[in-house]
Amino acid sequence: MIEIQGLVKAFGPFVAVDGLAFTVRRGEVMGFLGPNGAGKSTTMKMITGFLAPTAGRVFICGHDMAREPLAAKRRIGYLPEGAPAYPDMTPRSFLEFIADIRDMKGMGRRGAIRNAIEKVEIGGVLDQPIETLSKGFKRRVGIAQAILHDPDVLILDEPTDGLDPNQKHQVRGLIQAMAKNKAIIISTHILEEVDAVCSRAVIIDRGRIVADGTPAELEAMSRFHNCVTLRLAAAQPGVADALAGLAGVARVEAADESGRAFLIYPEGGRPVVAEVGELARLNGWAVDRLVAEAGRLDEVFRRLTTSDTRDAI
């Protein structure tokens, strides 16, 4: 549904996007991650035809964005960064305007507008000027215009920015419901969103891809992957040494200053939680907590992204 080939964008001597290449299939929700200035918004603007690339090609549902821009853009729903809209319009008039642009007519037009309003739950503010709406409602109006024509491809730049926890849950549910029939790219700074809605994540830094995989595959890159947390009911002598002597354990650290909580790091990320549990049983330790981590996406993100560029392009 989305095919990116060698995408480059240069602003004078500064290269914001440097040779990106990836595909997104129907049914995939791809989280697009990176620090400020990594090139996320610039890439999304090129995918949607808002910016022309310096080099490379973008295909949307088989249509070359450079050669068939209208055919490609008809298949895209786009929520830009900040969800810009005309402030003096109401949500109702704005969606009517977008329907005009999309050349939507008749019963299909009315049904599409009604459906978008219901999905993002903006019925209570339809006739208020957009400039008077909260940031969260402005974002929901932006999502409504992006999904209005039921596009095959959705490009969403920070879709839950400014939403309260309940609204975030609603929007994530909407994305999941649409995912099976669409190819979706979500740019986000909220790493929990990757676990919540994404089937895949791509991390970029300084305009280049530094990781591409499922959330579980990225978590497996963490130094905390299969790390075991052991908390005892009371401090015991020799626990750290006993844990360090287990086969497959790389090192043991105190988890706090209580003397009864430990982090056990496995060699090569291999699981050791069963061995730790058995050791505790054999030694008669009273265990309050024993859990193995999948890994920490935030730690992987920090380790892979080293850009010192602070202003997003």
N, C-alpha and C positions, 0 to 999 in steps of 0.2 A: 504493500500500500504506500509506503514511503521508502524511497531509495536515495541515499545521499552519496555522491561520488566525489572524493577529493575536494571538499568545500574549503575555500579560502576567502577571507575578507581582510583587506589591508586598508588602513586609514593613514595614508602617507607612509612613513617608515614603520608604523606600528601595525603588526599583524595580530588582529583580534581572534581570527579563526584560522587554523593552520592545518589544512588537509584532512578534515573530518570525513569519515566514511562509515556508514551504518545503514541498516534496513530495519523497518518496523512492519510486522505482519498484522493482518486482521486478527483481532483478539488479544493483541499485546497492549499493555499499558506500560510505557517506558518512562521511568523517572529520569529526568535530565538534571544532573547535579554538578555543582562547581561553586567555588568562591566568587565573590563579586569581582568582575573584570575577567572572568575565565572565558567569556564568549558565549554564554548561554542565550541571552536575549538576541544577540547579533545572529546566532545560528537560527533561532526560531523566526526571525524576521526574513532571513534568506529562504528558509523552507516555505514560508507563506507568500513569497514574492514581494514582500515589502521593501527589501533591499536586494540589489543585484550583487551576486558574488563577484569577487575579483577573479576567481577561477573555480572550476568544479561545476557539477550539475545536480539538479534536484528533480526527481520524478515523483509525481503524486498520482497514484492509481494508473501508472503507465504514461502519464502526460508530462512532457518536459516543461518545467516552469519557464524556461527562457523562450521556448518556441511556441508553446501552447498555454500562455498564462491564464486565459479565461477558463479554459477547460480544466486546468489544474486547480484554480481557485474555487471553482464551483464545488469541488469535492472537499473543501477545507472549511472547518469552523475554527476561528482564531480568537482567543482571548489574549489581547496584548497586556504587557506589563502595566499595572495601574488601572486597567479596565476603563480606558478613556471613553467618554460619551458626551454628547452635547448637553451642557448643564441646564439650559433653559427648556429642554424637552422634558416631557414626562416619560416614564418607562413605556406607557402605552404608545405614545407618539413615536418614541425611538424605535420600538419593535415594528411599528407600521412602516417607518422609514427604511429599516433594514429589509423588510419584506419587499418594499418597492425596489431596492437595489438588487435584491435576489430575483426580481421578476416573478414573484409568487402571486398567484391569482386565485380568485374564486373560493370554493369551500376548502380546498387544500391550504390556502393562505390563512383563513380564519382558524382552521383546526390547528395549524402549526403554531400560530401565535398563542392560542389558548393552551396548547400542550406545553410550550416553553414556560409560560407564566405559572402553570401548575407545578411543573417539575422543580422550579427554583423558588416557588412559594413567595411571589412578589405581588399577589393579588391585592394586598392591603395598602400598597403604595403606588398603584398604577397611575394615579392622576396627580401625584406630587411632582414638582420639578426635581429633576435628578440632582441638582446642586444642593437640595435640602436633605438628601438621603444620607444615612450613615455610610461609612466606608464599606461595611458588610453588605448593605443593600445595593450599593453601587456595583460591588463585585458580582452580586447575583444577577443584576441586570446585564452585566457583561457576559456572564455565562449563558443567559437566556438568548442573547443575540448570536452567540457562537453555535448554539445547538438548534437554532430556529429552523434551518433548512434540512435537519437530520443528515449532516455530512458524514461521509465515510471516514474522514480523517479529522481528528481534533488536536489542535495545538493550544495548550493552556499554559500561560505564563503566570505562575503563582496563583492558582485558582482559589485557594482558601485563605489568601492574605486578607487580614482584617475581619475574618469571620470568628464568631464565638464558638466554643466547643460543640454546641448543638448544631450550629450551621455547618461546621467542618464535617461533622458526622454525616449530615444530610448530603453535602456535596460529594463526599467520598462514596456514599451509597449510590448516588446518581452516576458517578463515573464507573463504578463497578457494574451497574446495571447496563450501561451503554457499551461496556468494553467488548462483549462477545461479538458484536457486529461492526466494530470500528478499530482503527489503529489510532492510538492516543499517545501523545507526548505531553508530559507534565514537567515543567520546570518548577523546582521547589527548593527552599532552604530548610524545610521542615522534614528532618530525616525520618520521623515516625510515619510520615505520609508514604514513604517508600514501602515500608512493611504493610501499611494499611491498604494500599490500592495498586501497587506496581507489581507486575510480573517480571520486570527487568529493570536494571538501573545502569545508566552510563554516567561516569564521572569524567568531567573534563577539567583541565588546568592549563592555563596559558594557551587556550585554543586547541589543545590536543586531548585525545581520549587517553585516560590513564587507567580506566577500569571499565569492564562491560560484562555484566552477568546478572543472574537472578539475585534477589536480596540474600538468599541463603549462601550463594557462592561468594558474594562480597563479604558477608559476615564471617565466612570460613577463612578469609584473609586476615582477620583480626588476631592479634596476639592473645586475645581472651577466648578464642574459639576452643570450646571444650574445657575451658578453665573451670575448676571446681571450687565452690565456696563451701567451706566447712565451718560451722559454728557449734561449739560444744556448750552444754548446760553449765559447765564449770571448767576453770582452767585446770590443765593436767600437765605434769612434767613430761618432757621428752616427746611431745606430740609432733613438733616441727621436724625433729630428727627422724622420727618414725615415718612421717609422710615423705620426707626427702629420700628415704631409702627404698621407697616403692619403685618397682620396675615401671618405666615409662614416664616417670615424673622428672621434669627438667629442673624445677626450682619451687620453693615454697616461700611465701611471704606472709607476714602478719597482716590481716585485713583491718585491724584497728589496734588500740592500745589495751584491750581487755585481757589479752593473753589467751583467749579462747576462740578466736576467729582467724581463719587462714585462707589464703588463696593458693591453690595448687595448680601450677602450670604444667600441662603435659608436653612431652617431647613430640614435635611434629604435628601438634594439634590432634593427636589420637585420643579417644575417650578413655578416661581413667576413673570415672565416677564410681563404677562398680567396685574397683579395687580399693578406692578410698573407703567406701561403705563397708567392705569386708574387713579392712584393717580396723575400723572403728568398732565393729562387732567383736572381733577377736580380742581387742584390748579393753572391752567393756566401757568404751566412752559413751556417755549420754549425749546424743546428738540432738541439737535444736534445729539445725538446718543443714541440708546437704543438697546442693543443686549445681548442675553444669550449665554454663552459658553457651548460647549458640554463637556468640561473637558480638562485637559492638561496632555498628556501622559508623558511628561518629568518630571512633578511633581510626578506622580505615580511611574515612574521608580526610581527617586531619593529616594523616601520614602521607596520603597521595597528593594532596593539594598544597603546593608550596608557593603559589603565586603571591608576589608582593604588590600586584596591581590592586588598588583599592576601589577605583571608580569603575562601575559597570559601564560597558560600551553599549 
